[in-house]
């Protein structure tokens, strides 16, 4: 047990948003030269806790205390936290790609000559010193960051943080864009910084990283501190049970189950990472779906769920892979082609790319079938009314006037509208990305009922959701995405919240 006095103490921290307690009386210590893992599910309170510590939330925005070396601190903003020696490196690399390494490292604190000009010689020298600390001895600091690999960009982010002379470095999912060898390089850098006395708070969903790099672990769940473990006591099963709040002894073996005929097969899909040039978010992913089946895709943030759906729909480019519909190989190069083949998609952000808010409800439904309701290039308004009313009624869209603008509908009815426009086509496969996000509880259950009804009528549905219980209640079968692959396939009778999260976290 490390008995060194803590460099940092966060005591009785409580943070409330409207109707939600994000953090509930959380306390923990961090010792000098220690790497402390902060783990928990999405929404457990990790990010909120780190935002408080890094000054993103001022001292008037929460209850509790922050102590550095035993002295109380009150931060109004990020600059106050940095001045106290606390710097956070966020998950997504946040660099100015068309500026040099030096300019990125020294951004906001470029040295000046006595007459007020930038002292580039001093700036470059400081950048070289910092990059050498990270074992990058031969790099040209005048090189544009855009020309660097993702791992080197991560090093520049750390160098910029080190230029603020931190005592505590917060790393939020630092390996999300790195491959295995680049991750090991980052770990070597972190270990070296630890040997120099720097303390780290390390946020990660990856349990294997916790075992490799961290000295201690803090588990949060539903805004509360659940447990702490020293490295010698690390046990992946126990930690995962703490994260999810349930035992995982009941992980069941796979059981065969009779399903309908295969409608679509995806083979060896490899998809580029949306934020990391030259990296992949999914590699060699294969699966199939059968007629009338509801297939659930589960994975943590960054697992590639949305990218996989988008790639099937033709809105996200794939690097490799093939799609077979009813046994025939097809090429889907765009959403237009997907629609022609009977595939529709309800996207995660419905307001951005799901419907046209200033267009009428009727026109939002008919936009997918303009050819079918037109004669001599003119819309047959009577036929349009018949078609749109039919599918609006089928989806139980609540409106008194189909000519009203779509943005006058509630969130749930907007979601029904998007499904209705796809049902108006010759739809065979429906892709649903977070189908009930931002929808009230009552409407959620109505949409669940509609989805199940559509499946019972022969529609094949692939659905992703951050809500595990939502997937369990809807789906016949589940694919768990983790580390760029399908980690596990589960049938309905095998799937529990514990199982799904276990396989998304396990090595």
C-alpha positions as CSV (number, residue, x, y, z in Angstrom):
1,X,0.0,0.0,0.0
2,X,1.4,3.4,-1.0
3,X,1.3,5.6,2.1
4,X,2.6,8.8,0.4
5,X,0.4,11.8,1.1
6,X,-1.9,12.7,-1.8
7,X,-1.1,15.4,-4.3
8,X,-4.8,15.7,-5.0
9,X,-8.0,15.1,-3.0
10,X,-11.5,15.6,-4.4
11,X,-13.9,15.5,-1.4
12,X,-17.7,15.0,-1.4
13,X,-18.2,16.2,-4.9
14,X,-21.8,16.5,-6.0
15,X,-22.9,17.9,-9.4
16,X,-26.6,18.3,-10.4
17,X,-28.1,19.1,-13.8
18,X,-31.8,19.7,-14.3
19,X,-33.5,16.6,-13.1
20,X,-30.3,14.6,-12.9
21,X,-27.6,14.0,-10.2
22,X,-24.5,13.5,-12.3
23,X,-22.2,13.1,-9.3
24,X,-23.3,12.1,-5.8
25,X,-20.8,12.8,-2.9
26,X,-17.7,11.4,-4.7
27,X,-14.4,11.5,-3.0
28,X,-10.9,10.1,-4.0
29,X,-7.2,10.8,-3.6
30,X,-4.4,10.8,-6.1
31,X,-0.7,10.4,-5.0
32,X,2.4,11.8,-6.6
33,X,3.7,9.7,-9.4
34,X,0.6,7.5,-9.5
35,X,-1.6,6.5,-12.4
36,X,-5.1,6.2,-11.3
37,X,-7.7,4.6,-13.6
38,X,-11.2,6.1,-13.6
39,X,-13.6,3.5,-15.0
40,X,-17.4,3.2,-15.5
41,X,-20.1,2.9,-18.1
42,X,-21.1,5.8,-20.3
43,X,-23.0,8.2,-18.1
44,X,-21.3,6.9,-14.9
45,X,-19.9,10.4,-14.1
46,X,-16.3,10.1,-15.3
47,X,-16.3,13.0,-17.7
48,X,-18.3,15.3,-15.3
49,X,-15.8,14.6,-12.5
50,X,-12.8,15.4,-14.8
51,X,-14.5,18.5,-16.1
52,X,-14.8,19.8,-12.6
53,X,-11.2,19.0,-11.8
54,X,-9.9,20.6,-15.1
55,X,-12.0,23.8,-14.6
56,X,-14.6,23.3,-17.3
57,X,-17.1,23.6,-14.5
58,X,-16.4,26.5,-12.2
59,X,-16.4,26.2,-8.4
60,X,-19.9,27.6,-8.2
61,X,-21.2,24.9,-10.4
62,X,-20.8,22.0,-8.0
63,X,-20.7,21.1,-4.3
64,X,-17.5,19.7,-2.7
65,X,-13.8,20.6,-2.5
66,X,-10.6,20.2,-4.5
67,X,-7.4,20.1,-2.5
68,X,-3.9,20.2,-4.0
69,X,-1.2,19.2,-1.5
70,X,-3.7,19.8,1.3
71,X,-4.7,23.3,0.2
72,X,-8.2,24.1,-1.0
73,X,-8.5,25.3,-4.7
74,X,-11.3,27.2,-6.4
75,X,-11.2,27.2,-10.2
76,X,-13.3,29.5,-12.2
77,X,-12.2,28.1,-15.6
78,X,-9.6,25.9,-17.4
79,X,-6.9,28.6,-17.1
80,X,-7.2,28.5,-13.3
81,X,-6.8,24.7,-13.3
82,X,-3.8,24.8,-15.6
83,X,-2.2,27.5,-13.5
84,X,-2.6,25.1,-10.5
85,X,-0.9,22.3,-12.5
86,X,-3.9,20.3,-13.8
87,X,-4.1,19.7,-17.6
88,X,-6.6,17.5,-19.5
89,X,-6.0,15.8,-22.8
90,X,-9.3,15.0,-24.4
91,X,-10.3,11.9,-26.3
92,X,-10.4,13.4,-29.7
93,X,-7.0,14.9,-30.7
94,X,-7.6,18.6,-30.7
95,X,-4.7,20.2,-32.7
96,X,-4.5,22.8,-35.4
97,X,-3.5,20.5,-38.3
98,X,-2.1,23.2,-40.6
99,X,0.1,24.7,-37.9
100,X,3.6,23.4,-37.1
101,X,4.5,21.2,-34.1
102,X,6.0,24.3,-32.4
103,X,3.0,26.4,-33.0
104,X,0.7,23.8,-31.6
105,X,2.8,23.2,-28.5
106,X,3.3,26.9,-27.8
107,X,-0.2,28.0,-28.8
108,X,-1.3,30.7,-26.4
109,X,2.1,31.2,-24.8
110,X,4.5,31.9,-27.7
111,X,7.6,33.7,-26.3
112,X,8.3,37.2,-27.4
113,X,11.4,39.4,-28.1
114,X,11.9,42.6,-26.2
115,X,10.2,44.5,-29.0
116,X,7.1,42.3,-29.0
117,X,7.8,40.0,-31.9
118,X,7.5,36.2,-31.6
119,X,10.8,34.7,-30.6
120,X,10.8,31.7,-32.9
121,X,14.3,30.5,-31.9
122,X,13.2,30.2,-28.3
123,X,9.9,28.7,-29.3
124,X,11.5,26.0,-31.5
125,X,14.0,25.2,-28.8
126,X,11.3,24.7,-26.2
127,X,9.3,22.5,-28.6
128,X,12.5,20.4,-29.3
129,X,13.1,20.0,-25.5
130,X,9.5,18.8,-24.9
131,X,9.5,16.4,-27.8
132,X,12.8,14.9,-26.5
133,X,11.1,14.3,-23.2
134,X,8.7,12.1,-25.1
135,X,11.6,10.2,-26.8
136,X,11.1,12.0,-30.1
137,X,14.7,13.2,-30.7
138,X,14.8,13.6,-34.4
139,X,11.5,15.2,-35.3
140,X,11.4,18.4,-37.2
141,X,9.3,20.8,-35.0
142,X,8.6,23.1,-37.9
143,X,6.7,20.3,-39.7
144,X,2.9,20.7,-40.0
145,X,1.0,18.5,-37.6
146,X,-1.2,17.3,-40.5
147,X,1.8,15.3,-41.9
148,X,2.2,13.3,-38.6
149,X,0.9,9.9,-37.7
150,X,-1.9,9.8,-35.2
151,X,0.4,8.5,-32.5
152,X,2.8,11.4,-33.2
153,X,-0.1,13.8,-33.0
154,X,-0.9,12.3,-29.6
155,X,2.6,13.0,-28.6
156,X,2.3,16.6,-29.7
157,X,-0.9,16.9,-27.5
158,X,1.0,15.6,-24.5
159,X,3.9,18.0,-25.3
160,X,1.5,20.9,-25.4
161,X,0.1,19.8,-22.0
162,X,3.6,19.4,-20.6
163,X,4.4,23.0,-21.7
164,X,1.9,24.1,-19.1
165,X,4.1,22.4,-16.4
166,X,1.4,20.1,-15.1
167,X,1.6,18.2,-11.8
168,X,-1.5,16.2,-12.8
169,X,-2.3,15.0,-16.3
170,X,-5.8,13.8,-17.2
171,X,-5.9,11.4,-20.1
172,X,-9.4,10.7,-21.6
173,X,-9.5,7.5,-23.7
174,X,-6.0,8.3,-25.0
175,X,-5.7,5.1,-27.1
176,X,-9.0,5.3,-28.9
177,X,-7.3,6.2,-32.2
178,X,-4.1,4.2,-31.7
179,X,-3.1,0.7,-32.8
180,X,-1.4,-1.8,-30.6
181,X,2.2,-0.7,-31.2
182,X,1.3,3.0,-30.9
183,X,-0.5,2.2,-27.6
184,X,2.7,0.6,-26.3
185,X,4.7,3.7,-27.3
186,X,2.2,5.9,-25.4
187,X,2.4,3.6,-22.4
188,X,6.2,4.0,-22.4
189,X,5.8,7.8,-22.5
190,X,3.4,7.7,-19.6
191,X,5.6,5.4,-17.5
192,X,8.6,7.8,-18.1
193,X,6.5,10.8,-17.0
194,X,5.4,8.9,-13.9
195,X,9.1,8.2,-13.1
196,X,9.6,12.0,-13.2
197,X,6.9,12.5,-10.6
198,X,3.9,13.4,-12.8
199,X,0.6,12.0,-11.6
200,X,-2.1,10.8,-14.1
201,X,-5.8,10.2,-14.1
202,X,-6.5,7.7,-16.8
203,X,-10.0,7.2,-18.2
204,X,-10.6,4.1,-20.3
205,X,-13.2,1.5,-21.2
206,X,-10.4,-1.0,-21.9
207,X,-9.9,-3.3,-18.9
208,X,-6.6,-4.7,-20.4
209,X,-5.1,-1.2,-20.4
210,X,-6.0,-0.7,-16.8
211,X,-4.1,-3.9,-15.8
212,X,-1.0,-2.8,-17.9
213,X,-0.5,0.8,-17.1
214,X,-2.4,1.8,-13.9
215,X,-1.4,1.6,-10.2
216,X,-4.9,1.8,-8.8
217,X,-8.5,1.9,-10.1
218,X,-11.6,4.0,-9.1
219,X,-15.0,2.6,-10.2
220,X,-18.0,5.0,-10.7
221,X,-21.5,3.9,-11.4
222,X,-24.6,6.2,-11.7
223,X,-22.6,9.2,-10.4
224,X,-21.4,7.4,-7.2
225,X,-18.1,6.0,-6.2
226,X,-18.5,2.2,-6.0
227,X,-15.0,0.9,-5.2
228,X,-11.3,1.4,-5.4
229,X,-8.6,-1.3,-6.0
230,X,-4.9,-1.5,-5.7
231,X,-3.0,-3.1,-8.6
232,X,-2.4,-6.3,-6.7
233,X,-6.1,-6.7,-6.2
234,X,-7.1,-6.1,-9.9
235,X,-9.6,-8.7,-11.1
236,X,-11.4,-8.1,-14.4
237,X,-14.5,-10.0,-13.4
238,X,-14.9,-8.2,-10.1
239,X,-14.2,-4.7,-11.7
240,X,-16.7,-5.4,-14.5
241,X,-19.3,-6.5,-11.9
242,X,-18.7,-3.2,-10.0
243,X,-19.1,-1.2,-13.3
244,X,-22.4,-2.8,-14.2
245,X,-23.8,-3.5,-10.7
246,X,-24.6,-7.1,-11.4
247,X,-22.9,-10.5,-11.1
248,X,-21.7,-12.1,-14.4
249,X,-21.7,-15.7,-13.3
250,X,-24.6,-16.5,-15.5
251,X,-22.8,-16.0,-18.9
252,X,-24.5,-18.7,-21.0
253,X,-23.1,-20.8,-23.8
254,X,-24.4,-20.2,-27.3
255,X,-27.7,-22.1,-28.1
256,X,-28.9,-22.7,-31.6
257,X,-32.2,-21.2,-32.6
258,X,-34.3,-21.6,-35.7
259,X,-34.7,-18.5,-37.8
260,X,-36.1,-17.5,-41.2
261,X,-34.1,-17.5,-44.5
262,X,-31.1,-15.2,-44.9
263,X,-31.9,-11.8,-46.4
264,X,-28.5,-10.1,-46.2
265,X,-25.0,-11.2,-45.6
266,X,-22.1,-8.8,-44.8
267,X,-18.6,-10.2,-45.4
268,X,-15.2,-8.9,-44.2
269,X,-16.2,-5.2,-43.8
270,X,-13.3,-3.0,-43.0
271,X,-14.1,0.6,-42.3
272,X,-11.8,3.6,-41.9
273,X,-11.7,5.4,-38.5
274,X,-13.7,8.7,-38.8
275,X,-11.2,10.8,-36.8
276,X,-7.9,9.0,-37.3
277,X,-6.4,9.1,-40.8
278,X,-4.9,5.8,-41.8
279,X,-6.6,3.8,-39.0
280,X,-9.6,1.5,-39.1
281,X,-12.5,1.5,-36.7
282,X,-13.7,-2.0,-37.8
283,X,-11.8,-4.8,-39.5
284,X,-13.1,-8.0,-41.3
285,X,-16.5,-7.8,-39.7
286,X,-19.0,-10.4,-41.0
287,X,-22.6,-11.3,-40.1
288,X,-25.9,-12.1,-41.6
289,X,-29.6,-11.2,-40.9
290,X,-32.7,-13.2,-41.6
291,X,-36.2,-12.3,-42.7
292,X,-38.3,-10.9,-39.9
293,X,-35.3,-10.8,-37.5
294,X,-34.3,-7.9,-35.3
295,X,-30.5,-7.9,-35.0
296,X,-28.9,-5.8,-32.2
297,X,-25.5,-4.2,-32.5
298,X,-24.0,-3.4,-29.1
299,X,-20.7,-1.7,-28.3
300,X,-19.3,1.2,-26.3
301,X,-18.8,4.6,-27.7
302,X,-16.2,4.4,-30.5
303,X,-16.9,0.7,-31.2
304,X,-18.0,1.4,-34.8
305,X,-21.7,0.7,-34.5
306,X,-22.9,3.8,-36.4
307,X,-20.1,3.5,-39.0
308,X,-21.1,-0.1,-39.7
309,X,-24.7,0.9,-40.4
310,X,-23.6,3.8,-42.5
311,X,-21.3,1.6,-44.5
312,X,-24.2,-0.8,-45.3
313,X,-26.3,2.1,-46.3
314,X,-23.7,3.6,-48.5
315,X,-23.2,6.8,-46.6
316,X,-19.9,5.8,-45.1
317,X,-17.2,4.5,-47.3
318,X,-15.8,1.0,-46.6
319,X,-12.2,0.0,-47.3
320,X,-13.1,-3.6,-48.1
321,X,-15.9,-6.0,-47.8
322,X,-18.9,-7.4,-49.7
323,X,-22.7,-7.4,-49.3
324,X,-25.0,-10.2,-50.5
325,X,-28.8,-9.7,-50.7
326,X,-30.7,-13.0,-51.1
327,X,-27.5,-14.7,-52.1
328,X,-26.6,-12.2,-54.8
329,X,-23.6,-9.9,-54.4
330,X,-24.5,-6.3,-54.7
331,X,-22.5,-3.0,-54.6
332,X,-23.9,-0.2,-52.5
333,X,-22.0,2.9,-53.3
334,X,-24.6,5.5,-52.1
335,X,-27.9,5.8,-50.1
336,X,-29.7,6.1,-53.5
337,X,-28.4,2.6,-54.4
338,X,-29.3,1.3,-51.0
339,X,-32.9,2.6,-51.4
340,X,-33.1,0.9,-54.8
341,X,-32.2,-2.4,-53.2
342,X,-34.7,-2.1,-50.4
343,X,-32.5,-0.8,-47.6
344,X,-33.5,2.3,-45.5
345,X,-31.8,3.9,-42.5
346,X,-33.0,6.0,-39.6
347,X,-29.9,7.9,-38.5
348,X,-28.7,8.9,-35.0
349,X,-29.2,12.6,-35.6
350,X,-32.7,12.8,-37.0
351,X,-32.7,16.6,-37.2
352,X,-29.5,16.8,-39.1
353,X,-30.1,14.1,-41.8
354,X,-33.4,12.4,-41.0
355,X,-36.0,14.8,-42.3
356,X,-36.5,18.3,-43.7
357,X,-37.9,20.5,-40.9
358,X,-39.4,23.3,-43.1
359,X,-41.0,20.8,-45.5
360,X,-44.5,19.5,-44.8
361,X,-45.1,16.1,-43.1
362,X,-46.6,14.9,-46.4
363,X,-43.7,15.9,-48.5
364,X,-41.2,14.3,-46.1
365,X,-43.0,11.0,-46.5
366,X,-43.4,11.2,-50.3
367,X,-39.8,12.4,-51.0
368,X,-38.6,8.8,-51.2
369,X,-41.3,7.7,-53.7
370,X,-41.5,10.7,-56.1
371,X,-41.1,8.5,-59.2
372,X,-43.9,6.2,-58.1
373,X,-46.4,9.0,-57.5
374,X,-45.5,11.0,-60.6
375,X,-46.9,11.0,-64.1
376,X,-45.2,12.8,-66.9
377,X,-42.8,14.3,-64.4
378,X,-45.6,15.9,-62.4
379,X,-46.7,14.7,-58.9
380,X,-50.1,13.1,-58.8
381,X,-51.3,14.9,-55.6
382,X,-54.3,12.5,-55.1
383,X,-51.9,9.5,-55.2
384,X,-49.4,11.4,-53.0
385,X,-52.2,12.0,-50.4
386,X,-53.2,8.3,-50.5
387,X,-49.6,7.0,-50.1
388,X,-48.6,9.4,-47.3
389,X,-51.8,9.0,-45.3
390,X,-51.4,5.2,-45.5
391,X,-48.0,5.2,-44.0
392,X,-48.6,8.0,-41.6
393,X,-51.5,6.0,-40.2
394,X,-49.5,2.8,-40.1
395,X,-46.8,4.6,-38.0
396,X,-49.5,6.4,-35.9
397,X,-48.1,9.8,-36.5
398,X,-50.1,12.3,-34.4
399,X,-50.9,15.3,-36.5
400,X,-54.0,17.2,-37.4
401,X,-52.7,18.4,-40.7
402,X,-50.3,16.5,-43.1
403,X,-49.4,19.9,-44.7
404,X,-47.9,21.2,-41.4
405,X,-44.1,21.5,-41.3
406,X,-42.3,18.5,-40.0
407,X,-40.5,20.5,-37.3
408,X,-43.9,21.1,-35.6
409,X,-44.0,17.4,-34.6
410,X,-42.7,16.0,-31.3
411,X,-39.4,14.1,-31.3
412,X,-41.2,10.8,-31.2
413,X,-43.5,11.7,-34.1
414,X,-40.5,12.9,-36.1
415,X,-38.9,9.5,-35.6
416,X,-42.1,7.8,-36.8
417,X,-42.1,10.2,-39.8
418,X,-38.7,9.0,-40.8
419,X,-39.7,5.3,-40.6
420,X,-42.9,6.1,-42.5
421,X,-40.9,7.6,-45.5
422,X,-38.9,4.3,-45.7
423,X,-41.9,2.1,-45.4
424,X,-43.4,3.9,-48.4
425,X,-40.5,2.4,-50.5
426,X,-40.1,-1.3,-51.3
427,X,-38.3,-1.8,-48.0
428,X,-36.7,-5.1,-47.0
429,X,-34.1,-4.1,-44.5
430,X,-34.4,-1.2,-42.0
431,X,-31.3,0.2,-40.2
432,X,-32.1,2.0,-36.9
433,X,-29.3,4.0,-35.2
434,X,-30.4,5.1,-31.7
435,X,-34.1,4.9,-32.6
436,X,-35.5,6.4,-29.4
437,X,-32.8,9.0,-28.5
438,X,-34.4,12.1,-27.1
439,X,-37.9,10.6,-27.0
440,X,-40.2,10.5,-23.9
441,X,-40.8,7.2,-22.2
442,X,-44.4,6.7,-23.4
443,X,-43.5,7.2,-27.0
444,X,-40.5,4.9,-26.7
445,X,-42.7,2.0,-25.9
446,X,-45.0,2.9,-28.8
447,X,-42.0,2.8,-31.2
448,X,-40.8,-0.5,-29.7
449,X,-44.3,-2.0,-30.5
450,X,-44.1,-0.6,-34.0
451,X,-40.7,-2.1,-34.6
452,X,-41.8,-5.5,-33.4
453,X,-44.9,-5.3,-35.6
454,X,-42.8,-4.5,-38.6
455,X,-40.5,-7.4,-38.0
456,X,-43.5,-9.7,-37.5
457,X,-44.6,-8.6,-41.0
458,X,-41.3,-9.8,-42.5
459,X,-39.1,-6.7,-42.3
460,X,-35.5,-7.4,-41.3
461,X,-34.2,-4.8,-38.8
462,X,-30.7,-4.0,-37.5
463,X,-30.7,-1.7,-34.5
464,X,-28.0,0.0,-32.4
465,X,-28.7,1.6,-29.0
466,X,-26.8,2.9,-26.1
467,X,-29.6,1.6,-23.9
468,X,-28.8,-2.0,-23.2
469,X,-32.3,-2.9,-21.9
470,X,-33.8,-1.4,-25.0
471,X,-31.8,-3.8,-27.2
472,X,-32.6,-6.8,-24.9
473,X,-36.3,-6.0,-25.1
474,X,-36.3,-5.6,-28.9
475,X,-33.8,-8.0,-30.5
476,X,-33.7,-11.7,-31.5
477,X,-29.9,-11.8,-31.7
478,X,-27.0,-9.6,-30.7
479,X,-23.5,-8.8,-32.1
480,X,-21.1,-7.3,-29.6
481,X,-18.5,-4.9,-31.2
482,X,-15.2,-4.4,-29.5
483,X,-11.6,-3.7,-30.5
484,X,-12.7,-3.3,-34.1
485,X,-14.3,-6.8,-34.4
486,X,-17.4,-8.8,-33.6
487,X,-16.4,-9.9,-30.2
488,X,-19.4,-12.1,-29.5
489,X,-22.7,-13.3,-30.9
490,X,-25.6,-13.9,-28.6
491,X,-29.2,-15.2,-29.0
492,X,-32.1,-13.6,-27.2
493,X,-32.1,-16.3,-24.5
494,X,-28.4,-15.7,-23.8
495,X,-28.4,-11.9,-23.7
496,X,-28.3,-10.0,-20.4
497,X,-27.1,-6.6,-19.6
498,X,-24.1,-8.2,-17.8
499,X,-23.2,-10.4,-20.8
500,X,-23.4,-7.6,-23.3
501,X,-21.2,-5.3,-21.3
502,X,-18.8,-8.0,-20.3
503,X,-18.0,-8.9,-23.9
504,X,-17.7,-5.3,-24.9
505,X,-15.1,-4.7,-22.1
506,X,-13.3,-8.1,-22.0
507,X,-10.1,-8.8,-24.0
